[in-house]
């Protein structure tokens, strides 16, 4: 069977499903070639597949909205953002068990940190492009790692 361009694979149980968006339609194809149409995303594009604990999350950008979908393609979180070009999205679980999302604005090369409630945490963006990595140091500060002009940069940020 034919596989759509820009398909992303998710392992479910003993199987593999391919997710893609074609003509604004999110669809899934299983190993037998059975296609299931799931949702419509206006100007939608799958950004990545992220791991959240034991589950995989499909990240879709649709204009100025970031959609987080479960392994079945069902949306469980929507975050409105002020830009439309994304370079990277990362999800991190802090020591209190709450998830934090970093999103890189691909045009301005800025990193924005959001809560899972969609609240922008850092009012002033951090400079960075290509990739962002989040972790906590021993002082319980959020450390944001990215790339700026071929250099690896790190920022320390205390969460409100």
C-alpha positions in Angstrom: 0.0 0.0 0.0 1.1 3.6 -0.6 2.5 5.6 2.3 1.8 9.3 2.5 4.7 11.8 2.4 5.7 13.1 5.8 4.2 10.2 7.7 5.1 9.7 11.3 5.1 6.2 12.9 3.7 5.3 16.3 4.1 1.9 17.9 0.9 0.7 19.5 1.0 -2.7 21.2 2.5 -5.1 18.7 1.6 -2.9 15.7 2.7 0.2 14.0 0.5 3.0 12.8 1.5 5.8 10.4 0.0 9.2 10.8 -0.1 11.9 8.2 -2.0 15.0 7.1 -3.0 15.3 3.5 -5.4 18.0 2.3 -6.0 19.1 5.9 -7.1 15.5 6.8 -5.3 13.7 9.6 -5.4 10.0 8.9 -3.9 6.8 10.3 -2.8 3.7 8.3 -2.2 0.4 10.1 0.1 -2.4 9.1 -2.6 -3.9 6.9 -3.0 -0.7 4.9 -6.3 0.2 6.4 -6.7 4.0 6.4 -8.8 5.7 9.0 -9.6 9.4 8.7 -9.5 11.1 12.1 -9.7 14.9 12.2 -9.5 18.0 10.0 -6.8 20.5 10.7 -6.9 23.8 8.7 -3.3 24.2 7.2 -2.3 21.4 9.5 1.2 19.8 9.7 2.5 17.1 12.0 5.5 18.6 13.8 6.7 15.5 15.7 6.0 12.5 17.9 6.9 13.1 21.5 7.1 10.6 24.4 5.2 11.5 27.5 6.0 8.8 30.1 4.8 5.5 28.5 2.7 7.2 25.8 3.5 8.9 22.6 2.0 12.3 21.7 1.4 13.5 18.2 2.1 17.3 17.8 0.2 19.1 15.1 0.5 22.7 14.2 -2.6 24.3 12.6 -2.1 28.0 11.9 -1.4 29.6 15.3 -2.6 26.6 17.3 -0.6 23.6 18.6 -2.6 20.4 19.1 -1.5 17.5 21.2 -3.0 14.2 20.2 -2.9 10.8 21.9 -1.8 7.6 20.1 -5.2 7.3 18.5 -5.1 10.8 17.0 -7.6 12.2 19.6 -6.8 15.7 20.8 -6.3 16.1 24.5 -4.7 19.6 24.6 -4.7 22.7 22.5 -2.4 25.7 22.9 -2.8 29.0 21.1 0.5 30.6 20.2 1.4 34.0 18.7 3.4 32.7 15.8 3.0 30.2 13.0 6.5 28.9 12.2 7.7 26.2 14.6 11.1 24.7 14.6 10.8 22.5 17.6 8.4 21.4 20.4 9.6 19.6 23.5 7.6 18.4 26.6 9.2 17.9 30.0 7.8 16.7 33.3 9.0 18.8 36.3 9.7 17.4 39.8 6.1 18.2 40.8 4.7 16.0 38.1 3.5 18.9 35.9 4.3 19.1 32.2 6.0 22.0 30.6 6.2 22.6 26.9 8.9 24.5 25.0 8.1 25.8 21.6 10.7 27.5 19.2 9.4 30.3 17.0 11.2 29.4 13.7 11.2 32.9 12.3 12.3 34.9 15.3 14.5 32.0 16.8 12.9 32.4 20.2 12.0 29.8 22.8 8.7 30.1 24.6 7.7 28.0 27.7 4.1 27.1 28.2 2.2 25.2 30.9 -0.1 22.4 29.8 -2.9 24.8 30.5 -1.7 26.9 27.6 -0.3 29.7 29.8 2.8 31.4 28.6 5.3 31.1 31.5 8.2 33.2 30.2 7.0 36.7 29.2 10.5 37.4 27.7 11.5 34.7 25.2 14.9 33.0 25.2 17.0 33.0 22.1 17.4 29.6 20.4 16.8 27.6 17.3 16.6 24.1 15.9 16.1 22.3 19.2 15.3 23.0 22.9 16.0 20.7 25.8 14.6 21.2 29.3 15.8 19.9 32.7 16.1 21.0 36.3 19.4 21.6 38.0 20.1 20.9 41.7 18.8 24.3 42.7 15.5 23.4 41.1 15.9 26.0 38.3 14.6 25.1 34.9 17.6 24.9 32.5 16.8 25.5 28.8 19.4 24.3 26.3 19.4 25.3 22.7 21.6 26.5 19.8 22.4 30.1 18.9 24.8 30.9 16.0 26.4 27.4 16.1 26.9 27.6 19.9 25.2 25.6 22.6 23.5 28.0 25.0 21.8 27.5 28.4 19.5 29.6 30.3 18.4 29.2 34.0 14.9 30.1 34.7 12.9 29.9 38.0 9.3 28.8 37.4 6.7 31.1 38.9 
